[in-house]
Amino acid sequence: MKKRDFLKLADLSHAEHLSLRARAVELKALRQNRALVETLKGRTLGLVFEKPSTRTRVSFEAAMCQLGGTALSLPMAESQIKRGETLEDTARVLSRYVDALVFRTFGDQRLETFARSASVPVINGLSEGAHPVQLLADLMTVEERLGSLGGRRVAFVGDGASNMALSWIEAANLFQFQLTVAAPAGYQPPATPGIRVTEDAKVGVIDADVLVTDVWLSMGQEDEAAKRRAAFAGFQLDETLLRRASPKAIVLHCLPAHRGEEISEAVIEGPQSAVFDEAENRLHTQKALLEVLLG
């Protein structure tokens, strides 16, 4: 059987996404009832990280263990790549030891090289161009709170060229909801049919059902801190912006959050915040994804 990678949302069909979310709901209920699920007993997942991680690492490790398998984490700083081994050789060797790999990296070319070299399924644990495993959890959370995705109005506020914004754009085209990206000049996404882009956050969030934000300063951008904070002034997801959205709107943030920058304390801790349900749903959607790729 040909191996399957999950580097972007479109690597699964629409039907597979629907099935995956349904299975994630089932797995969540099973965990809440403390039911034993061992669909991946005897299988091993390797996690290779070039960037720090909390949620991606722990949720994948926990997911694999709770499905009866084993997870092994390899920070790149502790690998032989630091001593000159090629990315290709690392992927080929690790493929001989494990049944699937999660790779968290910087450039998308590195992700593609790693996936091309591996003989087992590779999952994008985050790259510069996408964060698809986060979107699996986000979409599940929207359905939990609001019902169907179709026709919903989503507003992404912040860095429109970030991996999270780009993955939301991909999701909008796949699942037919309305997406507006509110981002300052210089931080907007490439023009995409069907996606509305505005430089005015107050306009972008009007009547939105879902408000999404992310940090203004991602890993590797520390030297741009002052410039970015100045550019994003007025783009904090606060109570003023929230009041312009639908009264039943929910708030999402992939975390970690810089409270008082891209999101206010009152909003992230408020009754419309689904941020921590969203974080939990990483576990359940990734279990379902692992079953799809290793089943």
Residue pairs with C-beta under 8 A, 6 or more apart in sequence:
3 118
3 119
3 120
3 121
4 11
4 121
4 292
4 293
5 11
5 115
5 121
5 122
5 123
6 12
6 121
6 122
6 123
6 124
6 132
6 133
6 289
6 293
7 111
7 112
7 115
7 122
7 123
7 124
7 127
7 130
7 132
8 124
8 130
8 132
8 167
8 170
9 17
9 130
9 132
9 135
9 136
9 167
9 170
9 171
9 174
10 170
10 174
11 132
12 20
12 292
14 174
14 175
16 292
17 139
17 174
17 175
20 136
20 285
20 288
20 289
20 292
21 136
21 139
21 140
21 143
21 285
21 288
23 288
23 291
24 136
24 140
24 281
24 284
24 285
24 287
24 288
25 140
25 144
25 284
27 37
27 284
27 287
27 288
28 281
28 284
30 37
31 37
31 66
31 283
31 284
37 66
37 67
37 68
37 287
38 67
38 68
39 67
39 68
39 291
39 295
40 64
40 67
40 68
40 69
40 290
40 291
40 294
41 67
41 68
41 69
42 68
42 69
43 64
43 67
43 68
43 69
43 70
43 99
43 100
43 294
44 64
44 69
44 70
44 71
44 72
44 97
44 98
44 99
45 60
45 61
45 64
45 69
45 70
45 71
45 72
45 98
45 99
45 100
45 101
45 102
45 290
46 71
46 72
46 73
46 74
46 94
46 97
46 98
46 100
46 101
46 102
47 56
47 57
47 60
47 61
47 71
47 72
47 73
47 74
47 101
47 102
47 104
47 125
48 74
48 76
48 79
48 90
48 94
48 101
48 102
48 103
48 104
48 114
49 56
49 57
49 73
49 74
49 75
49 76
49 103
49 104
49 125
50 76
50 104
50 105
50 106
50 110
51 104
51 105
51 106
51 126
51 219
51 220
52 219
53 104
53 125
53 126
54 255
54 256
55 254
55 255
55 279
55 282
56 102
56 104
56 125
56 126
56 133
56 282
57 73
59 282
59 283
59 286
60 71
60 102
60 125
60 286
61 71
61 73
62 283
63 71
63 283
63 286
63 287
63 290
64 70
64 71
64 290
65 71
66 283
66 287
67 287
67 290
67 291
69 99
69 290
72 98
74 94
76 82
79 85
79 90
80 90
81 87
81 90
87 110
87 113
87 114
87 117
88 113
88 114
88 117
89 117
90 114
91 101
91 113
91 114
91 115
91 117
91 118
91 122
92 117
92 118
92 119
94 101
94 118
95 101
95 118
95 119
95 120
98 120
99 120
99 121
99 294
100 120
100 121
100 122
100 123
100 290
100 293
100 294
101 114
101 118
101 120
101 121
101 122
101 123
102 122
102 123
102 125
103 111
103 114
103 115
103 122
103 123
103 124
103 125
104 125
104 126
104 127
105 111
105 114
105 126
105 127
106 127
106 128
106 220
107 127
107 128
108 127
108 128
108 129
108 130
110 127
111 122
111 124
111 127
114 122
115 122
121 293
121 294
123 133
123 289
123 293
124 130
124 131
124 132
124 133
125 133
126 133
126 134
126 163
127 163
128 163
129 163
129 166
130 163
130 166
130 167
130 170
131 163
131 164
131 167
131 254
132 167
132 170
133 282
133 285
133 286
133 289
134 164
134 167
134 254
134 282
135 167
135 168
135 170
135 171
136 281
136 282
136 285
136 286
136 288
136 289
137 278
137 279
137 281
137 282
137 284
137 285
137 286
138 168
138 171
138 212
138 252
138 254
138 278
138 281
139 149
139 171
139 175
140 281
140 284
140 285
141 250
141 252
141 274
141 277
141 278
141 281
142 149
142 152
142 154
142 210
142 250
142 252
143 149
144 274
144 277
144 281
145 250
145 274
145 277
146 152
146 209
146 210
146 248
146 250
149 175
149 176
149 177
150 175
150 176
150 177
151 176
151 177
151 178
152 177
152 178
152 209
152 210
153 177
153 178
153 180
153 207
153 208
153 209
153 210
153 246
154 168
154 172
154 177
154 178
154 179
154 180
154 208
154 209
154 210
154 211
154 212
155 179
155 180
155 181
155 182
155 204
155 205
155 208
155 210
155 211
155 212
155 245
156 164
156 165
156 168
156 179
156 180
156 181
156 182
156 183
156 212
156 213
157 182
157 183
157 201
157 204
157 205
157 211
157 212
157 213
157 235
157 237
157 241
157 262
158 165
158 182
158 183
158 187
158 213
158 214
158 215
158 216
158 232
158 235
158 237
158 262
159 165
159 183
159 187
159 214
159 216
159 218
159 228
159 232
160 181
160 182
160 183
160 187
160 188
160 189
160 197
161 183
161 187
161 188
161 189
162 214
162 218
163 218
164 212
164 214
164 254
165 181
165 183
165 189
165 214
166 189
168 179
168 181
168 212
169 179
169 181
169 189
169 192
169 195
171 177
171 179
172 178
172 179
172 194
172 195
173 192
173 194
173 195
178 196
179 194
179 195
179 196
180 195
180 196
180 197
180 198
180 204
180 205
180 208
181 188
181 189
181 195
181 196
181 197
181 198
181 204
182 197
182 198
182 199
182 200
182 201
182 203
182 204
182 205
182 235
183 189
183 197
183 199
183 235
184 199
184 231
184 232
184 235
185 199
186 231
187 231
187 232
188 197
188 199
189 195
189 197
191 197
196 204
198 204
201 234
201 235
201 241
202 240
202 241
202 244
205 211
205 241
205 242
205 244
205 245
206 244
206 245
207 244
207 245
207 246
208 245
208 246
208 249
209 245
209 246
209 248
209 249
209 250
210 249
210 250
210 251
210 252
211 237
211 241
211 242
211 245
211 249
211 250
211 251
211 252
212 251
212 252
212 253
213 237
213 251
213 252
213 253
213 262
213 263
214 253
214 254
214 262
215 256
215 257
215 258
215 261
215 262
216 228
216 229
216 232
216 235
216 258
216 261
216 262
217 224
217 225
217 228
217 229
217 258
217 261
221 228
229 261
232 261
232 262
235 262
236 260
236 261
236 262
236 263
236 264
237 251
237 253
237 262
237 263
237 264
237 267
238 263
238 264
238 266
238 267
239 264
239 266
239 267
239 270
242 249
242 251
242 267
242 270
242 272
249 272
250 272
250 273
250 274
251 263
251 267
251 268
251 270
251 272
251 273
251 274
251 275
252 274
252 275
252 278
253 262
253 263
253 268
253 275
253 278
254 278
255 275
255 279
257 263
257 268
257 275
259 265
259 268
267 273
268 275
